[in-house]
Amino acid sequence: MALEEQIILVLYILLGAVAGMIYALRRIFILERRILDIDNKLAAVLKRKKR
């Protein structure tokens, strides 16, 4: 019985680690999109200034 509880505990820890990785990757993706949007806006502003 104790071995089963330890296995379940390890599985919960692994599940938490995977969930944390997925959350972190999602945040990185969102930040990357924001950076691209800012870069595109900056490029558009600089194009207008050159005229």
C-alpha distance matrix in Angstrom:
0.0 3.8 5.5 5.3 6.5 8.8 10.1 10.8 12.5 14.5 15.5 16.8 18.7 20.2 21.2 22.8 24.6 26.0 27.1 28.9 30.6 31.8 33.1 34.9 36.5 37.6 39.3 40.9 42.3 43.7 45.3 46.7 48.4 49.8 51.3 52.8 54.3 55.8 57.2 58.8 60.4 61.7 63.2 64.9 66.3 67.6 69.2 71.1 72.2 73.7 76.1
3.8 0.0 3.8 5.5 5.1 6.3 8.7 9.9 10.5 12.4 14.3 15.4 16.6 18.5 19.9 21.1 22.7 24.5 25.7 27.0 28.8 30.4 31.6 33.1 34.8 36.2 37.6 39.1 40.8 42.2 43.5 45.0 46.9 48.2 49.5 51.2 52.8 54.1 55.4 57.2 58.8 59.9 61.4 63.3 64.6 65.8 67.6 69.4 70.4 71.9 74.4
5.5 3.8 0.0 3.8 5.4 5.1 6.2 8.6 9.8 10.6 12.3 14.3 15.3 16.5 18.3 20.0 21.1 22.5 24.2 25.7 27.1 28.6 30.2 31.6 33.0 34.7 36.2 37.5 39.0 40.8 42.1 43.3 45.2 46.8 47.9 49.5 51.3 52.6 53.7 55.5 57.3 58.3 59.7 61.7 63.1 64.2 65.8 67.8 68.9 70.2 72.7
5.3 5.5 3.8 0.0 3.8 5.4 5.1 6.2 8.6 9.9 10.5 12.3 14.2 15.3 16.3 18.3 19.9 21.0 22.3 24.2 25.7 26.8 28.4 30.2 31.5 32.8 34.6 36.1 37.4 39.0 40.6 41.8 43.5 45.1 46.5 47.9 49.5 51.1 52.3 53.9 55.6 56.9 58.3 60.0 61.6 62.8 64.3 66.2 67.4 68.9 71.2
6.5 5.1 5.4 3.8 0.0 3.8 5.4 5.1 6.1 8.6 9.8 10.5 12.3 14.2 15.1 16.5 18.4 19.9 20.9 22.5 24.4 25.7 26.8 28.6 30.3 31.5 32.9 34.6 36.1 37.5 39.0 40.5 42.2 43.5 45.0 46.6 48.1 49.5 50.9 52.6 54.1 55.3 56.9 58.7 60.0 61.3 63.0 64.8 65.9 67.5 69.9
8.8 6.3 5.1 5.4 3.8 0.0 3.8 5.4 5.0 6.2 8.6 9.9 10.5 12.3 14.1 15.3 16.5 18.4 19.9 21.0 22.7 24.4 25.7 27.0 28.7 30.3 31.6 33.0 34.7 36.3 37.5 38.9 40.9 42.2 43.4 45.1 46.8 48.0 49.2 51.2 52.7 53.8 55.3 57.2 58.5 59.6 61.4 63.3 64.3 65.8 68.3
10.1 8.7 6.2 5.1 5.4 3.8 0.0 3.8 5.4 5.1 6.2 8.7 9.9 10.5 12.2 14.2 15.3 16.4 18.2 19.8 21.1 22.5 24.2 25.7 27.0 28.5 30.3 31.5 32.9 34.7 36.2 37.3 39.1 40.8 41.9 43.4 45.2 46.7 47.7 49.5 51.2 52.4 53.7 55.6 57.1 58.2 59.8 61.8 62.9 64.3 66.7
10.8 9.9 8.6 6.2 5.1 5.4 3.8 0.0 3.8 5.5 5.0 6.2 8.6 9.8 10.3 12.3 14.2 15.2 16.3 18.2 19.9 20.9 22.4 24.2 25.7 26.8 28.6 30.2 31.5 32.9 34.6 36.0 37.5 39.1 40.5 42.0 43.5 45.1 46.4 48.0 49.6 50.9 52.4 54.1 55.6 56.9 58.4 60.3 61.5 63.0 65.3
12.5 10.5 9.8 8.6 6.1 5.0 5.4 3.8 0.0 3.8 5.4 5.1 6.3 8.7 9.8 10.6 12.4 14.3 15.3 16.5 18.5 20.1 21.1 22.6 24.5 25.8 27.1 28.7 30.4 31.7 33.0 34.6 36.4 37.7 39.0 40.8 42.3 43.6 45.0 46.8 48.2 49.4 51.0 52.8 54.1 55.3 57.1 58.9 59.9 61.5 64.0
14.5 12.4 10.6 9.9 8.6 6.2 5.1 5.5 3.8 0.0 3.8 5.4 5.0 6.2 8.5 9.8 10.5 12.3 14.1 15.2 16.6 18.4 19.9 21.0 22.6 24.3 25.8 26.9 28.7 30.4 31.6 32.8 34.8 36.3 37.4 39.0 40.8 42.1 43.2 45.1 46.8 47.8 49.2 51.2 52.6 53.6 55.3 57.3 58.3 59.7 62.2
15.5 14.3 12.3 10.5 9.8 8.6 6.2 5.0 5.4 3.8 0.0 3.8 5.4 5.0 6.0 8.5 9.7 10.5 12.1 14.1 15.3 16.4 18.2 19.8 21.0 22.4 24.3 25.6 26.9 28.6 30.2 31.4 33.1 34.8 36.1 37.4 39.1 40.7 41.8 43.5 45.2 46.5 47.8 49.6 51.2 52.3 53.8 55.8 57.0 58.4 60.8
16.8 15.4 14.3 12.3 10.5 9.9 8.7 6.2 5.1 5.4 3.8 0.0 3.8 5.4 5.0 6.1 8.6 9.9 10.4 12.2 14.2 15.3 16.3 18.2 19.9 20.9 22.5 24.3 25.7 26.9 28.5 30.1 31.7 33.0 34.6 36.2 37.6 39.0 40.5 42.1 43.6 44.9 46.5 48.1 49.5 50.9 52.5 54.3 55.5 57.1 59.4
18.7 16.6 15.3 14.2 12.3 10.5 9.9 8.6 6.3 5.0 5.4 3.8 0.0 3.8 5.4 5.1 6.2 8.7 9.8 10.5 12.4 14.3 15.3 16.5 18.5 20.0 21.1 22.5 24.4 25.8 27.0 28.5 30.5 31.7 32.9 34.7 36.4 37.5 38.8 40.7 42.2 43.3 44.9 46.8 48.0 49.2 51.0 52.9 53.8 55.3 57.8
20.2 18.5 16.5 15.3 14.2 12.3 10.5 9.8 8.7 6.2 5.0 5.4 3.8 0.0 3.8 5.4 5.0 6.2 8.5 9.7 10.6 12.4 14.2 15.3 16.5 18.4 20.0 21.0 22.6 24.5 25.7 26.8 28.8 30.4 31.5 33.0 34.8 36.2 37.2 39.0 40.8 41.9 43.2 45.2 46.7 47.7 49.3 51.4 52.4 53.8 56.2
21.2 19.9 18.3 16.3 15.1 14.1 12.2 10.3 9.8 8.5 6.0 5.0 5.4 3.8 0.0 3.8 5.4 5.2 6.1 8.5 9.9 10.6 12.3 14.2 15.4 16.5 18.4 20.0 21.1 22.7 24.4 25.7 27.2 28.9 30.3 31.7 33.2 34.9 36.1 37.7 39.3 40.7 42.1 43.8 45.3 46.6 48.1 50.0 51.2 52.7 55.0
22.8 21.1 20.0 18.3 16.5 15.3 14.2 12.3 10.6 9.8 8.5 6.1 5.1 5.4 3.8 0.0 3.8 5.5 5.0 6.1 8.6 9.9 10.5 12.2 14.2 15.3 16.5 18.3 19.9 21.1 22.5 24.2 25.9 27.1 28.5 30.3 31.7 33.0 34.5 36.3 37.6 38.9 40.6 42.3 43.5 44.9 46.6 48.4 49.4 51.1 53.4
24.6 22.7 21.1 19.9 18.4 16.5 15.3 14.2 12.4 10.5 9.7 8.6 6.2 5.0 5.4 3.8 0.0 3.8 5.4 5.0 6.3 8.7 9.9 10.5 12.3 14.3 15.4 16.5 18.4 20.1 21.1 22.4 24.5 25.9 26.9 28.6 30.4 31.6 32.7 34.7 36.3 37.3 38.8 40.8 42.1 43.1 44.9 46.9 47.8 49.3 51.8
26.0 24.5 22.5 21.0 19.9 18.4 16.4 15.2 14.3 12.3 10.5 9.9 8.7 6.2 5.2 5.5 3.8 0.0 3.8 5.4 5.1 6.2 8.6 9.8 10.6 12.3 14.3 15.3 16.5 18.5 20.0 20.9 22.7 24.5 25.7 27.0 28.8 30.4 31.4 33.0 34.9 36.1 37.3 39.2 40.8 41.9 43.4 45.4 46.6 47.9 50.3
27.1 25.7 24.2 22.3 20.9 19.9 18.2 16.3 15.3 14.1 12.1 10.4 9.8 8.5 6.1 5.0 5.4 3.8 0.0 3.8 5.4 5.1 6.2 8.6 9.9 10.6 12.4 14.3 15.4 16.6 18.5 19.9 21.3 22.8 24.4 25.9 27.3 28.9 30.3 31.8 33.3 34.8 36.3 37.8 39.3 40.7 42.3 44.0 45.3 46.9 49.1
28.9 27.0 25.7 24.2 22.5 21.0 19.8 18.2 16.5 15.2 14.1 12.2 10.5 9.7 8.5 6.1 5.0 5.4 3.8 0.0 3.8 5.5 5.1 6.1 8.6 9.8 10.6 12.3 14.2 15.4 16.5 18.2 20.1 21.2 22.5 24.4 25.9 27.1 28.5 30.4 31.7 32.9 34.6 36.3 37.6 38.8 40.7 42.4 43.4 45.0 47.5
30.6 28.8 27.1 25.7 24.4 22.7 21.1 19.9 18.5 16.6 15.3 14.2 12.4 10.6 9.9 8.6 6.3 5.1 5.4 3.8 0.0 3.8 5.4 5.1 6.1 8.5 9.9 10.5 12.2 14.3 15.3 16.3 18.4 20.0 20.9 22.5 24.4 25.7 26.7 28.5 30.3 31.3 32.7 34.7 36.1 37.1 38.8 40.8 41.9 43.2 45.7
31.8 30.4 28.6 26.8 25.7 24.4 22.5 20.9 20.1 18.4 16.4 15.3 14.3 12.4 10.6 9.9 8.7 6.2 5.1 5.5 3.8 0.0 3.8 5.5 5.2 6.2 8.7 9.9 10.5 12.4 14.3 15.2 16.7 18.6 20.0 21.1 22.8 24.5 25.7 27.1 28.9 30.3 31.5 33.2 34.9 36.2 37.5 39.5 40.8 42.2 44.4
33.1 31.6 30.2 28.4 26.8 25.7 24.2 22.4 21.1 19.9 18.2 16.3 15.3 14.2 12.3 10.5 9.9 8.6 6.2 5.1 5.4 3.8 0.0 3.8 5.5 5.1 6.3 8.7 9.9 10.7 12.4 14.2 15.5 16.7 18.5 20.1 21.3 22.8 24.4 26.0 27.3 28.7 30.4 31.9 33.3 34.8 36.4 38.0 39.2 40.9 43.2
34.9 33.1 31.6 30.2 28.6 27.0 25.7 24.2 22.6 21.0 19.8 18.2 16.5 15.3 14.2 12.2 10.5 9.8 8.6 6.1 5.1 5.5 3.8 0.0 3.8 5.4 5.1 6.2 8.6 9.9 10.6 12.2 14.3 15.4 16.4 18.4 20.0 21.1 22.4 24.4 25.8 26.8 28.5 30.4 31.6 32.8 34.6 36.4 37.4 38.9 41.4
36.5 34.8 33.0 31.5 30.3 28.7 27.0 25.7 24.5 22.6 21.0 19.9 18.5 16.5 15.4 14.2 12.3 10.6 9.9 8.6 6.1 5.2 5.5 3.8 0.0 3.8 5.4 5.0 6.1 8.7 9.9 10.3 12.4 14.3 15.2 16.4 18.4 20.0 20.8 22.5 24.4 25.6 26.8 28.7 30.3 31.3 32.8 34.9 36.1 37.4 39.7
37.6 36.2 34.7 32.8 31.5 30.3 28.5 26.8 25.8 24.3 22.4 20.9 20.0 18.4 16.5 15.3 14.3 12.3 10.6 9.8 8.5 6.2 5.1 5.4 3.8 0.0 3.8 5.4 5.1 6.3 8.7 9.8 10.8 12.5 14.4 15.5 16.7 18.6 20.0 21.3 22.8 24.5 25.8 27.3 28.9 30.4 31.8 33.5 34.9 36.5 38.6
39.3 37.6 36.2 34.6 32.9 31.6 30.3 28.6 27.1 25.8 24.3 22.5 21.1 20.0 18.4 16.5 15.4 14.3 12.4 10.6 9.9 8.7 6.3 5.1 5.4 3.8 0.0 3.8 5.4 5.1 6.1 8.5 9.9 10.6 12.3 14.3 15.4 16.6 18.3 20.0 21.2 22.5 24.3 25.9 27.1 28.6 30.3 31.9 33.0 34.8 37.1
40.9 39.1 37.5 36.1 34.6 33.0 31.5 30.2 28.7 26.9 25.6 24.3 22.5 21.0 20.0 18.3 16.5 15.3 14.3 12.3 10.5 9.9 8.7 6.2 5.0 5.4 3.8 0.0 3.8 5.5 5.1 6.0 8.6 9.8 10.4 12.3 14.2 15.3 16.3 18.3 19.9 20.9 22.3 24.3 25.7 26.7 28.5 30.4 31.4 32.8 35.3
42.3 40.8 39.0 37.4 36.1 34.7 32.9 31.5 30.4 28.7 26.9 25.7 24.4 22.6 21.1 19.9 18.4 16.5 15.4 14.2 12.2 10.5 9.9 8.6 6.1 5.1 5.4 3.8 0.0 3.8 5.5 5.0 6.3 8.7 9.9 10.6 12.4 14.4 15.3 16.6 18.5 19.9 21.0 22.7 24.5 25.7 27.0 29.0 30.4 31.7 33.9
43.7 42.2 40.8 39.0 37.5 36.3 34.7 32.9 31.7 30.4 28.6 26.9 25.8 24.5 22.7 21.1 20.1 18.5 16.6 15.4 14.3 12.4 10.7 9.9 8.7 6.3 5.1 5.5 3.8 0.0 3.8 5.4 5.2 6.4 8.8 10.0 10.7 12.5 14.3 15.5 16.7 18.5 20.1 21.3 22.8 24.5 25.9 27.4 28.9 30.6 32.7
45.3 43.5 42.1 40.6 39.0 37.5 36.2 34.6 33.0 31.6 30.2 28.5 27.0 25.7 24.4 22.5 21.1 20.0 18.5 16.5 15.3 14.3 12.4 10.6 9.9 8.7 6.1 5.1 5.5 3.8 0.0 3.8 5.4 5.0 6.2 8.7 9.8 10.5 12.2 14.2 15.3 16.4 18.3 20.0 21.1 22.4 24.3 25.9 26.9 28.7 31.0
46.7 45.0 43.3 41.8 40.5 38.9 37.3 36.0 34.6 32.8 31.4 30.1 28.5 26.8 25.7 24.2 22.4 20.9 19.9 18.2 16.3 15.2 14.2 12.2 10.3 9.8 8.5 6.0 5.0 5.4 3.8 0.0 3.8 5.4 5.1 6.3 8.7 9.9 10.5 12.4 14.3 15.3 16.4 18.5 20.0 21.0 22.5 24.6 25.7 27.0 29.4
48.4 46.9 45.2 43.5 42.2 40.9 39.1 37.5 36.4 34.8 33.1 31.7 30.5 28.8 27.2 25.9 24.5 22.7 21.3 20.1 18.4 16.7 15.5 14.3 12.4 10.8 9.9 8.6 6.3 5.2 5.4 3.8 0.0 3.8 5.4 5.1 6.2 8.7 9.8 10.5 12.3 14.2 15.3 16.6 18.4 19.9 21.1 22.8 24.4 25.9 27.9
49.8 48.2 46.8 45.1 43.5 42.2 40.8 39.1 37.7 36.3 34.8 33.0 31.7 30.4 28.9 27.1 25.9 24.5 22.8 21.2 20.0 18.6 16.7 15.4 14.3 12.5 10.6 9.8 8.7 6.4 5.0 5.4 3.8 0.0 3.8 5.4 5.1 6.2 8.5 9.9 10.6 12.2 14.2 15.4 16.5 18.3 20.0 21.3 22.6 24.5 26.6
51.3 49.5 47.9 46.5 45.0 43.4 41.9 40.5 39.0 37.4 36.1 34.6 32.9 31.5 30.3 28.5 26.9 25.7 24.4 22.5 20.9 20.0 18.5 16.4 15.2 14.4 12.3 10.4 9.9 8.8 6.2 5.1 5.4 3.8 0.0 3.8 5.4 5.1 6.1 8.6 9.9 10.4 12.2 14.2 15.3 16.3 18.3 20.1 21.0 22.5 25.0
52.8 51.2 49.5 47.9 46.6 45.1 43.4 42.0 40.8 39.0 37.4 36.2 34.7 33.0 31.7 30.3 28.6 27.0 25.9 24.4 22.5 21.1 20.1 18.4 16.4 15.5 14.3 12.3 10.6 10.0 8.7 6.3 5.1 5.4 3.8 0.0 3.8 5.5 5.0 6.1 8.6 9.8 10.4 12.3 14.2 15.2 16.4 18.5 19.9 21.1 23.3
54.3 52.8 51.3 49.5 48.1 46.8 45.2 43.5 42.3 40.8 39.1 37.6 36.4 34.8 33.2 31.7 30.4 28.8 27.3 25.9 24.4 22.8 21.3 20.0 18.4 16.7 15.4 14.2 12.4 10.7 9.8 8.7 6.2 5.1 5.4 3.8 0.0 3.8 5.4 5.1 6.2 8.6 9.9 10.6 12.4 14.3 15.4 16.8 18.5 20.2 22.0
55.8 54.1 52.6 51.1 49.5 48.0 46.7 45.1 43.6 42.1 40.7 39.0 37.5 36.2 34.9 33.0 31.6 30.4 28.9 27.1 25.7 24.5 22.8 21.1 20.0 18.6 16.6 15.3 14.4 12.5 10.5 9.9 8.7 6.2 5.1 5.5 3.8 0.0 3.8 5.5 5.1 6.1 8.6 9.9 10.5 12.2 14.2 15.5 16.5 18.5 20.7
57.2 55.4 53.7 52.3 50.9 49.2 47.7 46.4 45.0 43.2 41.8 40.5 38.8 37.2 36.1 34.5 32.7 31.4 30.3 28.5 26.7 25.7 24.4 22.4 20.8 20.0 18.3 16.3 15.3 14.3 12.2 10.5 9.8 8.5 6.1 5.0 5.4 3.8 0.0 3.8 5.5 5.1 6.1 8.6 9.9 10.5 12.3 14.4 15.3 16.6 19.1
58.8 57.2 55.5 53.9 52.6 51.2 49.5 48.0 46.8 45.1 43.5 42.1 40.7 39.0 37.7 36.3 34.7 33.0 31.8 30.4 28.5 27.1 26.0 24.4 22.5 21.3 20.0 18.3 16.6 15.5 14.2 12.4 10.5 9.9 8.6 6.1 5.1 5.5 3.8 0.0 3.8 5.4 5.1 6.2 8.7 9.9 10.6 12.5 14.3 15.5 17.4
60.4 58.8 57.3 55.6 54.1 52.7 51.2 49.6 48.2 46.8 45.2 43.6 42.2 40.8 39.3 37.6 36.3 34.9 33.3 31.7 30.3 28.9 27.3 25.8 24.4 22.8 21.2 19.9 18.5 16.7 15.3 14.3 12.3 10.6 9.9 8.6 6.2 5.1 5.5 3.8 0.0 3.8 5.4 5.1 6.2 8.7 9.9 10.8 12.5 14.5 16.2
61.7 59.9 58.3 56.9 55.3 53.8 52.4 50.9 49.4 47.8 46.5 44.9 43.3 41.9 40.7 38.9 37.3 36.1 34.8 32.9 31.3 30.3 28.7 26.8 25.6 24.5 22.5 20.9 19.9 18.5 16.4 15.3 14.2 12.2 10.4 9.8 8.6 6.1 5.1 5.4 3.8 0.0 3.8 5.4 5.1 6.2 8.6 10.0 10.6 12.5 14.8
63.2 61.4 59.7 58.3 56.9 55.3 53.7 52.4 51.0 49.2 47.8 46.5 44.9 43.2 42.1 40.6 38.8 37.3 36.3 34.6 32.7 31.5 30.4 28.5 26.8 25.8 24.3 22.3 21.0 20.1 18.3 16.4 15.3 14.2 12.2 10.4 9.9 8.6 6.1 5.1 5.4 3.8 0.0 3.8 5.5 5.1 6.2 8.7 9.9 10.7 13.0
64.9 63.3 61.7 60.0 58.7 57.2 55.6 54.1 52.8 51.2 49.6 48.1 46.8 45.2 43.8 42.3 40.8 39.2 37.8 36.3 34.7 33.2 31.9 30.4 28.7 27.3 25.9 24.3 22.7 21.3 20.0 18.5 16.6 15.4 14.2 12.3 10.6 9.9 8.6 6.2 5.1 5.4 3.8 0.0 3.8 5.5 5.1 6.4 8.8 10.2 11.4
66.3 64.6 63.1 61.6 60.0 58.5 57.1 55.6 54.1 52.6 51.2 49.5 48.0 46.7 45.3 43.5 42.1 40.8 39.3 37.6 36.1 34.9 33.3 31.6 30.3 28.9 27.1 25.7 24.5 22.8 21.1 20.0 18.4 16.5 15.3 14.2 12.4 10.5 9.9 8.7 6.2 5.1 5.5 3.8 0.0 3.8 5.4 5.2 6.3 8.9 10.5
67.6 65.8 64.2 62.8 61.3 59.6 58.2 56.9 55.3 53.6 52.3 50.9 49.2 47.7 46.6 44.9 43.1 41.9 40.7 38.8 37.1 36.2 34.8 32.8 31.3 30.4 28.6 26.7 25.7 24.5 22.4 21.0 19.9 18.3 16.3 15.2 14.3 12.2 10.5 9.9 8.7 6.2 5.1 5.5 3.8 0.0 3.8 5.4 5.0 6.3 9.1
69.2 67.6 65.8 64.3 63.0 61.4 59.8 58.4 57.1 55.3 53.8 52.5 51.0 49.3 48.1 46.6 44.9 43.4 42.3 40.7 38.8 37.5 36.4 34.6 32.8 31.8 30.3 28.5 27.0 25.9 24.3 22.5 21.1 20.0 18.3 16.4 15.4 14.2 12.3 10.6 9.9 8.6 6.2 5.1 5.4 3.8 0.0 3.8 5.5 5.3 7.0
71.1 69.4 67.8 66.2 64.8 63.3 61.8 60.3 58.9 57.3 55.8 54.3 52.9 51.4 50.0 48.4 46.9 45.4 44.0 42.4 40.8 39.5 38.0 36.4 34.9 33.5 31.9 30.4 29.0 27.4 25.9 24.6 22.8 21.3 20.1 18.5 16.8 15.5 14.4 12.5 10.8 10.0 8.7 6.4 5.2 5.4 3.8 0.0 3.8 5.5 5.6
72.2 70.4 68.9 67.4 65.9 64.3 62.9 61.5 59.9 58.3 57.0 55.5 53.8 52.4 51.2 49.4 47.8 46.6 45.3 43.4 41.9 40.8 39.2 37.4 36.1 34.9 33.0 31.4 30.4 28.9 26.9 25.7 24.4 22.6 21.0 19.9 18.5 16.5 15.3 14.3 12.5 10.6 9.9 8.8 6.3 5.0 5.5 3.8 0.0 3.8 5.5
73.7 71.9 70.2 68.9 67.5 65.8 64.3 63.0 61.5 59.7 58.4 57.1 55.3 53.8 52.7 51.1 49.3 47.9 46.9 45.0 43.2 42.2 40.9 38.9 37.4 36.5 34.8 32.8 31.7 30.6 28.7 27.0 25.9 24.5 22.5 21.1 20.2 18.5 16.6 15.5 14.5 12.5 10.7 10.2 8.9 6.3 5.3 5.5 3.8 0.0 3.8
76.1 74.4 72.7 71.2 69.9 68.3 66.7 65.3 64.0 62.2 60.8 59.4 57.8 56.2 55.0 53.4 51.8 50.3 49.1 47.5 45.7 44.4 43.2 41.4 39.7 38.6 37.1 35.3 33.9 32.7 31.0 29.4 27.9 26.6 25.0 23.3 22.0 20.7 19.1 17.4 16.2 14.8 13.0 11.4 10.5 9.1 7.0 5.6 5.5 3.8 0.0
